[in-house]
Amino acid sequence: MKKIYDLEERTFLFARDCRNLIKLLKSTISNIEDGKQLVRSSGSVGANYIEANEKLGDKDFIFRLKIARKEAKESKFWLRLLKEGNTDNTTISDLIMEADELRKILSTIINKSV
Protein backbone atom coordinates (compact mmCIF):
# COMPACT_ATOMS: atom_id res chain seq x y z
CA MET A 1 0.00 0.00 0.00
CA LYS A 2 1.48 3.31 -1.11
CA LYS A 3 1.50 5.94 1.63
CA ILE A 4 0.02 9.33 0.86
CA TYR A 5 2.01 12.32 2.06
CA ASP A 6 -0.83 14.86 1.80
CA LEU A 7 -2.03 14.60 5.40
CA GLU A 8 -5.42 16.11 4.67
CA GLU A 9 -6.07 13.41 2.05
CA ARG A 10 -4.57 10.70 4.24
CA THR A 11 -6.86 11.55 7.16
CA PHE A 12 -9.83 11.58 4.75
CA LEU A 13 -8.92 8.10 3.48
CA PHE A 14 -8.54 6.85 7.06
CA ALA A 15 -12.06 8.05 7.95
CA ARG A 16 -13.44 6.60 4.72
CA ASP A 17 -11.78 3.24 5.32
CA CYS A 18 -13.12 3.12 8.89
CA ARG A 19 -16.63 3.70 7.55
CA ASN A 20 -16.18 1.00 4.92
CA LEU A 21 -15.04 -1.41 7.64
CA ILE A 22 -18.16 -0.74 9.72
CA LYS A 23 -20.36 -1.64 6.75
CA LEU A 24 -18.75 -5.10 6.62
CA LEU A 25 -19.15 -6.04 10.29
CA LYS A 26 -22.03 -8.07 11.73
CA SER A 27 -24.78 -6.03 13.34
CA THR A 28 -24.07 -6.94 16.97
CA ILE A 29 -24.70 -4.47 19.78
CA SER A 30 -20.99 -4.04 20.43
CA ASN A 31 -20.11 -3.61 16.74
CA ILE A 32 -22.85 -1.01 16.32
CA GLU A 33 -21.87 0.99 19.41
CA ASP A 34 -18.10 0.72 18.89
CA GLY A 35 -18.63 1.44 15.20
CA LYS A 36 -20.51 4.66 15.97
CA GLN A 37 -17.65 5.81 18.18
CA LEU A 38 -15.10 4.91 15.49
CA VAL A 39 -17.04 6.84 12.84
CA ARG A 40 -16.99 9.93 15.09
CA SER A 41 -13.35 9.76 16.15
CA SER A 42 -11.92 8.81 12.74
CA GLY A 43 -13.73 11.70 11.05
CA SER A 44 -12.63 14.06 13.77
CA VAL A 45 -8.95 13.38 13.04
CA GLY A 46 -9.24 14.91 9.59
CA ALA A 47 -11.72 17.61 10.55
CA ASN A 48 -9.44 18.92 13.30
CA TYR A 49 -6.39 18.72 11.04
CA ILE A 50 -8.24 20.90 8.50
CA GLU A 51 -9.21 23.30 11.31
CA ALA A 52 -5.56 23.45 12.39
CA ASN A 53 -4.55 24.49 8.89
CA GLU A 54 -7.09 27.32 9.04
CA LYS A 55 -5.51 28.43 12.29
CA LEU A 56 -6.37 31.64 14.03
CA GLY A 57 -2.91 31.72 15.60
CA ASP A 58 -0.14 29.46 16.82
CA LYS A 59 -2.00 28.44 19.99
CA ASP A 60 -5.09 27.50 17.97
CA PHE A 61 -2.93 25.51 15.52
CA ILE A 62 -1.37 23.41 18.29
CA PHE A 63 -4.69 23.04 20.12
CA ARG A 64 -6.40 21.65 16.99
CA LEU A 65 -3.49 19.31 16.27
CA LYS A 66 -3.66 17.99 19.83
CA ILE A 67 -7.36 17.27 19.38
CA ALA A 68 -6.64 15.48 16.08
CA ARG A 69 -3.95 13.42 17.83
CA LYS A 70 -6.35 12.57 20.67
CA GLU A 71 -8.96 11.44 18.14
CA ALA A 72 -6.38 9.24 16.37
CA LYS A 73 -5.60 7.59 19.71
CA GLU A 74 -9.31 7.15 20.37
CA SER A 75 -9.82 5.64 16.91
CA LYS A 76 -7.11 3.11 17.66
CA PHE A 77 -8.92 2.17 20.87
CA TRP A 78 -12.24 1.53 19.07
CA LEU A 79 -10.47 -0.42 16.35
CA ARG A 80 -8.80 -2.62 18.96
CA LEU A 81 -12.17 -3.35 20.53
CA LEU A 82 -13.64 -4.19 17.13
CA LYS A 83 -10.70 -6.48 16.41
CA GLU A 84 -11.27 -8.33 19.69
CA GLY A 85 -14.93 -8.91 18.90
CA ASN A 86 -14.52 -9.98 15.30
CA THR A 87 -12.62 -12.67 13.46
CA ASP A 88 -9.10 -11.48 12.81
CA ASN A 89 -9.47 -9.04 10.03
CA THR A 90 -6.41 -7.65 8.23
CA THR A 91 -8.34 -4.49 7.42
CA ILE A 92 -8.75 -3.79 11.15
CA SER A 93 -5.05 -4.45 11.76
CA ASP A 94 -4.11 -2.10 8.90
CA LEU A 95 -6.39 0.61 10.29
CA ILE A 96 -4.89 0.20 13.77
CA MET A 97 -1.43 0.76 12.24
CA GLU A 98 -2.69 3.79 10.29
CA ALA A 99 -4.27 5.33 13.40
CA ASP A 100 -0.96 4.91 15.22
CA GLU A 101 1.03 6.39 12.31
CA LEU A 102 -1.31 9.38 12.16
CA ARG A 103 -0.86 9.89 15.90
CA LYS A 104 2.93 9.82 15.51
CA ILE A 105 2.86 12.24 12.57
CA LEU A 106 0.65 14.66 14.49
CA SER A 107 2.90 14.38 17.56
CA THR A 108 5.92 15.22 15.43
CA ILE A 109 4.20 18.28 13.97
CA ILE A 110 3.16 19.41 17.46
CA ASN A 111 6.67 18.92 18.89
CA LYS A 112 8.29 20.83 16.03
CA SER A 113 5.77 23.67 16.38
CA VAL A 114 6.24 24.29 20.09
N, C-alpha and C positions, 0 to 999 in steps of 0.2 A: 504494500500500500504506500503510495507516494504521499509524503507529508506536504501540506500546504503551509506556506510561510506568511500568507495574509491572515493575520489572527482574527480579523472580523469574519472572514469567510470560514475559517477553521472552526470558530465557535458556533457559527450557523450550522455547519455540517454536523457538529457534535450534537446539537439540539435536534436536528432532523433525524439523525441516526437513533437517538434515544426514543423519539416518537415512533419510528419504524419498528424498533424492538418491541415496544409496548403492544403494538398491533398484533404481533406474533405470539404473545404469551397467552396462556389459558386464562379464562376469566374467573380466577379465584379471588376471594376477598383480599388476601395479602397482595396479590399481583395488581389488583385494581388500585388499592390504597397506596402501595409503594410506587406504582406507575404514575399516579397523579403527582406525587411529590417529585419524582424524577422529571416529569414534564416541566414542572415549575422551576426547579433548580437548574436544569440544563439550559432552559431558555434564558434564565436570568444571567448566566455566565456571559453570553453574547450581548444581551441588552445592556448590562452594566459596563461591558468593555466599550460599547458604542457610546454610552453616556460619558465614560472617561475621556474618550477622544473629543468630545464636545465640551471639554472642561471649562469651568468658570474661573479656574485658578489652579495653582499647584496642589493646594490642599484638597480640592474637589477631585482632581485627577487621581490622587493617591487613594482617597476615600472610595471612589468608584471601583478602582482596581482591587482594593481589599474586599469589597463586596463580591466582585466577580470571582476572586480567589476562594472566598468562603463558599460561594455557590458551587464551584468546581469540587471542593471537598465534600460538600453535601451530596452532590450528584454521585460521587464515588461511593458514598455510604449507601444510597438507595440502590445503586447497581450491585453492590456486594450483597445486600439483602435479597435482591431479585435472583442473583446467582445461586444463593443458598437454597431458595425455594423452587428452583427450576433445574431441569436436567442440564448438565454442564453445556453451556452454550458459548461457542467461541466469540460470537458477537458481543456477549456481555463482557467477556474477558478483554476484548479489544477496547470496548468503551470504558472499562475501568482504567486501562492503561492510558487512554486518551484524556480522561478526567484528571489523572495524576500528572500527565505531561502539561496540560493546560494550567494546572495549579502551579507547577514549577516555573513555567514561562511567566505567569503573572507575578510570582514571587520575585523573579529576577528583575522584571521591569520595576516593581515597587522598590526593591533594594537599590537599584541604580538611580532611582528618581529621588531618593531621600537625601 
